[in-house]
Amino acid sequence: MRGRPQPRRDEPFTALLTAAQAGGEWAYERLYRSLAPAVAGYLRAQGAPEPDDLTSDVFERAFSALGGFSGGEAAFRSWVFTIAHHRLTDERRRAGRRPLQADADVPDRAGGDVEDDAARRLATERVRRLCDGLVPDQRDVLLLRMLADLTVDDIAAALGKSPGAVKALQRRGLAALRRQLDQVAPDRLQGVPL
């Protein structure tokens, strides 16, 4: 329609952010629900021992600093994933200074659909094994790119690297994943009619 200003894409987010910055519980909940699954998935794929607890901690930190945030939805997503990455790094350092606990392999959830839980664990374990075959910087870049859906510039800012370095890490990481998958694929395709 001519003559009418087109609504900006970030207007609904801006209203949500303003409500959260004013202390609106409903706004906190919507922000959390919109990003928490992706943050938890990122942390889980990174091998965090308690991804759900770490996710809660990430949002606690983000919400406590929310008054100082300004920007649109993409900038908020990037900011939250930067916090998640830094929190994961802190957790790894802390874990390196203390011994492992004996109950680390005990499942954190009970109940639910056993078949779904088993399939989810197998898929998570497969992604984790693939990620373990990557250099840590490559893994960070690929997970932030794919799970967090961050831009190269956002990843560069989060990791403290140049955009060119992020692109190179992404390219080498994808090539390493391709090599891993090529090694597995022929074994799985034996006996499968083409």
ChimeraX attribute file (.defattr): number of C-alpha atoms within 10 A of each C-alpha:
attribute: neighborCount
match mode: 1-to-1
recipient: residues
	/A:1	5
	/A:2	5
	/A:3	5
	/A:4	6
	/A:5	7
	/A:6	8
	/A:7	8
	/A:8	9
	/A:9	10
	/A:10	13
	/A:11	12
	/A:12	13
	/A:13	18
	/A:14	16
	/A:15	12
	/A:16	19
	/A:17	25
	/A:18	16
	/A:19	15
	/A:20	20
	/A:21	19
	/A:22	12
	/A:23	14
	/A:24	13
	/A:25	12
	/A:26	12
	/A:27	19
	/A:28	18
	/A:29	11
	/A:30	14
	/A:31	19
	/A:32	17
	/A:33	11
	/A:34	12
	/A:35	17
	/A:36	18
	/A:37	14
	/A:38	18
	/A:39	28
	/A:40	22
	/A:41	19
	/A:42	24
	/A:43	24
	/A:44	20
	/A:45	23
	/A:46	20
	/A:47	19
	/A:48	18
	/A:49	16
	/A:50	14
	/A:51	19
	/A:52	18
	/A:53	11
	/A:54	20
	/A:55	26
	/A:56	16
	/A:57	15
	/A:58	23
	/A:59	22
	/A:60	13
	/A:61	15
	/A:62	19
	/A:63	19
	/A:64	10
	/A:65	11
	/A:66	18
	/A:67	14
	/A:68	9
	/A:69	14
	/A:70	12
	/A:71	12
	/A:72	15
	/A:73	17
	/A:74	15
	/A:75	14
	/A:76	19
	/A:77	19
	/A:78	21
	/A:79	19
	/A:80	22
	/A:81	28
	/A:82	21
	/A:83	20
	/A:84	25
	/A:85	21
	/A:86	15
	/A:87	18
	/A:88	21
	/A:89	13
	/A:90	12
	/A:91	15
	/A:92	14
	/A:93	11
	/A:94	10
	/A:95	12
	/A:96	10
	/A:97	8
	/A:98	8
	/A:99	7
	/A:100	9
	/A:101	7
	/A:102	7
	/A:103	7
	/A:104	10
	/A:105	8
	/A:106	7
	/A:107	8
	/A:108	9
	/A:109	7
	/A:110	8
	/A:111	6
	/A:112	8
	/A:113	8
	/A:114	10
	/A:115	9
	/A:116	10
	/A:117	14
	/A:118	11
	/A:119	11
	/A:120	12
	/A:121	13
	/A:122	12
	/A:123	12
	/A:124	16
	/A:125	15
	/A:126	13
	/A:127	15
	/A:128	16
	/A:129	14
	/A:130	17
	/A:131	22
	/A:132	14
	/A:133	14
	/A:134	19
	/A:135	13
	/A:136	14
	/A:137	14
	/A:138	22
	/A:139	23
	/A:140	22
	/A:141	25
	/A:142	25
	/A:143	19
	/A:144	25
	/A:145	17
	/A:146	12
	/A:147	17
	/A:148	21
	/A:149	17
	/A:150	23
	/A:151	16
	/A:152	19
	/A:153	16
	/A:154	22
	/A:155	25
	/A:156	18
	/A:157	16
	/A:158	21
	/A:159	17
	/A:160	11
	/A:161	12
	/A:162	14
	/A:163	16
	/A:164	12
	/A:165	15
	/A:166	26
	/A:167	18
	/A:168	14
	/A:169	20
	/A:170	21
	/A:171	14
	/A:172	16
	/A:173	23
	/A:174	16
	/A:175	13
	/A:176	18
	/A:177	16
	/A:178	13
	/A:179	12
	/A:180	15
	/A:181	12
	/A:182	11
	/A:183	11
	/A:184	11
	/A:185	11
	/A:186	9
	/A:187	9
	/A:188	9
	/A:189	10
	/A:190	8
	/A:191	7
	/A:192	6
	/A:193	5
	/A:194	4
